[in-house]
Amino acid sequence: MHISTLFGALPVLIAILTPTTFAQTWSFCNPMNQTGCPNDIALGISNYSIDLTSQIMSTDVWNTTAGTINYDFKEGAQFIIEKKLESPTIQSNFHIFFGQVEVIMKAALGQGVVSSIVIQSDDLDEIDWEWIGGNQTHVQTNYFGKGNTTSYDRAIWHEVQTPQELYHNYTTDWQKDKTDFYIDGQVIRTLKKEEANGGKNYPQTPADVRLGIWPGGDPKNNEYTIEWAGGAVDYEQAPFTMAVKSVRVSDASTATEYHWSDQTGSMESIEVINGTKRAFGLDGNNSVSPAQTAAQRWRALSDTAKIAIFCSVGGVLLVAMGIMAFCCIKQRRAGKKERVLADAEFEKGTAELLAFRAEMNRQRALRMQDTKSGLGGNGYQKF
């Protein structure tokens, strides 16, 4: 669910001083409304992943904007609401300019409790996954462009087996012309760019990744939010826990930074900066998820990697074609030589056969002559 924007306040103050609905989505500096916003730090690699059952998120890579994240080597990272107004949330310090976000997680159980995955840019382009703690059969996908909340008809609910009890793989494949939503490797929704107000409200600017849990049904929220969240939170039933086993993120470019060149908020206005040094080292590792399809893995690669693969494949094909041509020429030459030898052998055999036939005819003629010389004039043998 999209939340309003706050400007000019620090993330920690936002989490403390504002209602819980603000804790998940906000922008520190909106380039469409302000000038001088800093460049966005780019992820810039095709497969960053972290296994939260064996690793802890680095503070260089992830920022805890609200609450505290606990770690359990069986359940992974745990986002826990234990009392009123808590909303544990993390936000990546890196941004992606199209790419993929894969989260293996289990949503929190509890009326009015909302678990979420949010991909959001500085100008409030947004792609969401949200689970309502009292709904144990569905998950909602949603999107917003430039913070446009004039309508709320973009959300779609999808069936999923007991998301509060079972871990599932939720993947967002965000491309320039469309966004695919996956559950356990199966596409459950495709959002085309032109469907988002002719492309104007299509998420298209560098975005960070946010994971969190918040009490949408807290009494301090408005009645519509409480109703959407499934009713008021019963804090007597706490703790409410969302668990994340792993996160994988890919960036469609190999940039080090993204610069907003104007205030249009269009993808064309984003300048991709390829520096020589990263702002920080990544935790986790650089591995491919076994749940990815071949198409997803290909789209996760940067343009540079794709060009390198094309060049490598092209080089291999050229070498293969060269070897085939060499073998064909060699075989042709060998065949020609063998043909000459075969022709010579044939001619030799033919000559020998003709000579043999001539000799046979000569001997036959001699025998006939000898036979005639031994007979009388009437054809009888003389005694």
N, C-alpha and C positions, 0 to 999 in steps of 0.2 A: 504494500500500500504506500502511495507516495505521501511524503511529509513536506511541510513548508520549509522555506529556506531561511537561514539566519546569516547575517553578514557582520563582519567586524568583531567577532567574539572568538575566543580560543576554544578548541574542542573540549577541554576539561570543564570550562565554565558552562559550555552549552549542556554538557551531560548533567551538571549539578543543578543549574538554575532554571532549566526549561522543562516543560512536561515531557513525559517519557516518549511521546510520539516523535519528538525531535531527535531522539538519540541515534536513530538509525541513518537518517538521510539529511544531510546539510552540506553547505558549501562554504569554505573559509574565505574564498575569493572568487567571485563569479566574473569571468572575463567579459561577459556580455554587458555587465553593469558597472564594472570597475576597470580602471587602467592600472598597469604596473603589477599585475598578478605574476608571481614567479613561474618559471617554466615547470612543467610536470616532469618528474623523474620517470624515465621509461624502464620497463622490465627488459625489453630488448632481446629476449631469447625465446626459443620455440617450445621449450618444455622445462619449466620450473616446477618441482613438486616437493612436498614435504609430508612425511609419514608421521602423524601426530601420536601414534602409539609408541614411537621410539624417539621422537625428537620434540624439542620445545621451540616455538617460534621466536626468532631473534627480534629484539627490539629495533634493530637497524632496518629490518624488512617489514615488520608489522607494528602498528601502533595500537595499544589498547586505549580506546577513546572513552570507555565507560566500564566501570566494574573491574572484576578480576577474572582471569581465565585459569581454571585448574587443569591439571594434566593427569591422566590415568593411562597406564601403559596397556590397558585392555580396551578402554572405551575411547581413548584419544583426548582431544581438547574438550573440556566441559564448560559450557556457558550456563551458569546457574543463577536463578532468581530464588533467593531465600527470604527476602522481605520486600516490603512495599517500595515501589519506584526504582528497583534495581533493573538494569538493562545492560548486561555485559556485552561489549561490542569490540571487535577488532577491525582495523582498516589497514590495507596495504600502503606502504610508503612508495610503492611503484605504481605506474599506470600502464595500461595497454591501449593501443590504438587499433582496435579490432583484434580478434584472437579467440581463445577458448578458456573457459573457467569450469573446472570439474571439482565437485565436492562430494565426498562420500561421508554421509552423515545420517543421524537419527534425530528427528524433531522432538521438541519437548511436549510432554503430555500435560494438559491442564486447561480448563476453560479460561478463555480470555488471554492466553499466553501465545505469543506469536514468535516463531522461529523464522529466520530470514537469511537469504543470500542476496546481496545487492551489488550490482555493477554500476557505478555512478561517476559522472564527470563533473568538472567544476561548474559547468553551466546547467547542471541538473538534467542532463540526458541520463536515463536510468533503465536498467533491466532487472527485474525482480523475480525471486522465488519466495513464496511465503506459505507457511504451514500454520493453521489454527489448531491450538492444542486440544480443542474439543472435537475436531473433525479428524477421525482416524481412517478416512478412506480417500482423501483428496489432498492435492497441493495446488496452489494458485500460481500462475505465471502472469507477469504484467510488464508494462513498459511505459515510460514517459519521455517526452521530448521537451527540453528547455523549461522544465518545471510546469508544463501546461496541465492544469487540473480543471479545465473547463468541462471535462466529462470523465466519467469513470467506467467507460464501456470497453476498456482494453483488456481487462482481466479475464482469464479463462481458467476454469477449474479442471483438473485432470485426476483420473483415478490412479491410486497407488496403494499397494498393499501395506497396511498398518505402518505408516511412516514414523510413528512414535515408538514402535517396537523393533522394527527392522532397519538395518542400514541399507541405503540405496545410493546409487551413483546418479547425481544430478549434474548434467553438463549443459553449458550454454556455448554454442558455436556462433560467435558474433562476427558477421562478415559485412562488407560494404553494402551489399545489395539485399541481404536477408539475414535473419537470425533463426537458428534451429535450437529447439529445446529437447533434451534427451533425458529419459529415465532408464537407467540400466542398459544403455546402448541403443534404445529404441526412440526414434523421433516421435514426440507427442504434440509438437506444435512448430509451425514455420511462420515467422513474421516477415513479410516482404516489405522492402523499403517503401514502395509506393502505397502500401496500405496504411502507412502512418501519416495521414494528412498530406498525401502526395509526396512524402519524403521529408517534409518540414519537421515532423515530430519523431523522425526515426533517430534513435541513438547513434551518434556519429562522431563523437569527440573523445579524446583520451580519458579513460576512466580508471578508477581504483576499484579494489575489491573489498567488500565489507561483509562480515559474518556476525550475526548477533541474535539475541533473544530479548523481547521487551513485552511488558504487560499492556497489550492493547486494550484490555478490559479494565484498566485501572479507573476508579471513579473520577479522577481528575481529567480524563480524556472526554471529548465530546460524545454525545449519545450515538452518533453515526459510527464513530470509530469503535466504540464499545460493542455496538450491534454487529459490525463487520467482524470483530474479533471473537464473536460467539458468546458474548455475555461478560458479566463482571468477573474479575479474578477473585478466587477464594484463596487468600493468602494462608489460610489455615491448612491448605493442602500442600504448601511448599515443603521441600524445594522442587522447583521445576527445572529440568535439565535438558539442554540440547547438547548432543555429542558429535564431534567431527573427527573422523579417523584420518582423513587425508585431504590435501588440497593440491590441485595441479593447475597451473596457469601458463598460457602461451601468449606471446605478443606477436602480432602479424609483421612487425618490423624489427630491425636490429638496432634501433635508435638508442641513444643515451638520454635524450630529452625531447620533449614536445613543447613547441612554442606557439602561443595563440597570436597570430599575426594581425588579427582585427577583432571586431566585436560581433561578427555575423553568426558565430557558432556553427559554421559549416565545416565539413570535413576538409574542404579545399583550403580553408583558412589556417589549417594546422601545419606548421613547419616542422618537419622531421629533422632533428639534429643528430648527426652521427659523430660523437666525440671519441676521444681516444681512451677515456677513463670512466668507469662506472662510479656512481655516487657512493655505492656501498657493495659489499660482498653478500651474496645470497646464502641463506641457510638451505637446508634440504639438499636436493640433488637435481640432476638434469636427466630425468628418465621419462620414458613413454608409458602411458597407462595401458594395461592389458585390455581395458574396456573400450579403448578407442577403435573405431573402424579405420580401414585404410584411407577412406576419404577424409576423415577427421585428422588423421596423422599428416596427410598431405597438406591440408589447409592450415595446420598448425605451424608449418614451416614458414620461415621468412622468405621474402622474394629473393634475397641473396642466396639462401640455401637452395631454393627451387632452381635458380639459374645455374648454380654449381652442379646440381643433380643433372639438369638438362645437358650441361657441357660434358659431364662425366659419361652420361649415357651416350651422347653423341660421339665422344671420343672412342668409347668401347665399340660402338657400331662401325665407326670408320676403320678402326683396327681390324674388326671382324671382317668387314668388307674387303679390306686390303689382303688379309690372309686368304679369304675365299678366292679373290682375283688371282693371287699368286698361285694358289693350288690349282685353279682352273687352267692358268697359262702353263704351269708345269705339267699338269696332266695332259693338256692339249699337245704340248711339245713331245711328251713321252708317247702319247697316242700316235702322233704323226710319225715318230721314229719307228714305233712298233708296226705301223701301217706300211712304211717303206720296207722294213725287214720282212713283213708278211707277204708283201707284193713280190719281193725278190725270191722268197721261198716258193711262192706259188708259181712264178715264172720258171724257176729251176725245176720244180716238180713237173710242170707242164712239158718242158723240154725233154726231161728224162722219159716221161710217158710217151711222147712222140717218137723218141729214139727207140724206145722199147717196141712200140708198135711197128716201126719201120723194120727193125731186126726180125720181128716175128713174121712179117709179110715176106721178107727176103728168104727166111728159112722155109716157109711154106711153099714158096715158089720153087726152091731147090728140090724139095721132096716130091713135088708134083712132076718136076722134070725127070728125076730119077725113076719114078714109077712108070712114066711113059716110055723111057728107054728100055725097060725090061719086058715089053709086050710086043706081040706080032702085029702084022698089018691088019689082021682081022680082030685084033684085040685080045687074042689068047696068048698065053705065055709059051715061049719056045722051050723045047727040051733037047 
